[in-house]
Amino acid sequence: MTDYKKTVLPNGVRVVTEGMPHLKSASIGIWVDIGSRDEANSENGICHFIEHMLFKGTESRTALEIASALESLGGNLNAFTSREQTCFYARVIDEHLPAAVDILTDMLMNSTLAAHHVEKERNVIIDEINDVLDTPSDHVHDLFSRAIWTDHTLGNPIMGTTELISAMTRNELAEFMKTKYTSGRIVVAAAGHVDHDRLVEMLQEKLLLETENPLAAIQTEYSGETPKRTVSSRESNQTHICLGFPGYRYAHPNKFATLVLHSILGAGMSSRLFQAVREELGFAYSVYTYQDYYRDCGTFCVCLSTDDKKVVQSTDVILTEIARIRDENVSQSELESAQQQLKGNLVLGLEGSSSRMNRLARHELGYNRYESLEDTLSNIEKVTLDDLNEAAVSIFKFDRCAAAFLGPVKESVLDEIAWKNLSS
């Protein structure tokens, strides 16, 4: 059993914990409810830049002291930026949670953003961007985001571009952080062997943010732009393909049906796409589906890489399988098998404090409430064949199919693919 608690500090910071007394570890994250979709096009990449800079030194700690503070205790410290959030997190032995709180709050409150560190880290980020551009299996996802979200800021790369990063100044970073990293946008989540009340006391002492913006507002609401299908030609051994559709938002009432669809279509070796593309035809080493959920929208995506001579056939098979799950009845036994797979994966994935902390924060940010593991498992079990059909019909639409192809193919490949296989 776990123990969920929530406290809203006087300044609006939300503190959510899930006690797991059988563990000896604790994971804690400070989540700022702002990401790349909330950046203006001219400042794309600034959230990721700030994420890097918070590790470069505070008024009382050097970058080395930040890096070694938890490593010397056997813990770890890291961060990430997504399209909607920026998170700074740590995992430690439970007795060292106060040290993790001290480091994380110091980074958020007292980072100097020193100009010479800005210049150094600018080069690091540019190298990181170039590394993605040189890795087709990574770069194709940025191309797909642009294809599906078109001109919306959701389509912008999280790290920005080399041109924009090269031009950003220390003052721009500081001003963005001052105006956007406000108390109402911050959730502190912790899971593991955690004393909620003691954590609240520590945060009240150390996270001294002014009260502002009680809840983060959507800066750039998605309004249903028409997805595109694009080809980016480059020399490589394989063509990397992402195709997919706008999907449900994080809190959509039929969200769990899409998770079951994912299990049936592309989650694992027994999935329909893996069996059709790899096992029956041998066209790809790996083919899989994934979903992203956002405040007001989402995606349902299929990914694979294949020889350029098999691009058309592979894509046609995928489109046929997607249409089949939409237009033909899924059997009750296949539904139940997918539900069992989904539940098993979920339970196994939540055995550690880090995964629990992430789930806790995402629920607070996505639902503004907590959903227990038992409730989630129950929601998965409640998915019916009608729910599946409703989700498939709603999402898998011919005119809403986006695609990105990256590899040794020409734009004419788009005319060879039987997109009509998706037509009802």
Secondary structure, 3 states (H helix, E strand, C coil): CCEEEEEECCCCCEEEEEECCCCCEEEEEEEECCCHHHCCHHHCCHHHHHHHHCCCEECCCEHHHHHHHHHCCCCEEEEEECCCCEEEEEEEEHHHHHHHHHHHHHHHHHECCCHHHHHHHHHHHHHHHHHHHCCHHHHHHHHHHHHHHCCCHHHCCCCCCHHHHHHCCHHHHHHHHHHHCCHHHEEEEEEECCCHHHHHHHHHHHCCCCCCCCCCCCCCCCCCCCCCEEEEECCCCCEEEEEEEEECCCCCCCHHHHHHHHHHHHCCCCCHHHHHHHHHCCCCCCEEEEEEECCCCEEEEEEEEECHHHHHHHHHHHHHHHHHHHHCCCCHHHHHHHHHHHHHHHHHHCCCHHHHHHHHHHHHHHCCCCCCHHHHHHHHHCCCHHHHHHHHHHHCCHHHCEEEEEECCCCCHHHHCCHHHHCC
